[in-house]
Amino acid sequence: MRNLATLAVFGSVLALAGCGENTGWNPNYSAMHNGSAYAKYLQEREVALHGKGQAPKAIPIQLPAQAPTPDDIAGTPVKPQAATAPKQAAPRTQGTPVRVGQGVTPVLVRYAHQETQAPGTRTYQRSGSSDSAAARVCRTYASVDAAQAAFIAAGGPVIDPHGMDPDGDGFVCGWDPRPFRQSRL
């Protein structure tokens, strides 16, 4: 019983010590008093938590935030395509060497090692997509690497919101994972 009482006292002391964590000694928590809209929100929230005021209705964004686009993830800038005659990106051939650092992102290398099936092996359930629709979508990307990175960023291979993978193998627009799986030692 005595151990239980000691444990309760010790736990209470630790809980009280944790209360001062966000009081300003840590530079990561300096937003409370920097005069920004987010600082005002934090102060109003603290007042509301103590029952002395209304809770804020919205959380302001402190810094401008923009999610990366699939092109940012792929590391390949996309040039605007002519509306009259879009070009289809040529798929990489089997013998083409793949070098990390030349437009190939670690995302694609990691994905190639994660998905062990060969291209054309149906692994994921697909419905409502056709080869012609997939080809139209693929023509909008600068390269097969950019298309594959965009597919991964959109939730692929589990979901295929743009209909890029009609055969369900997890690889789109002629992208071949086998060169990425080869050892570079």
Disulfide bonds with the S-S distance in Angstrom:
Cys138-Cys173 1.77
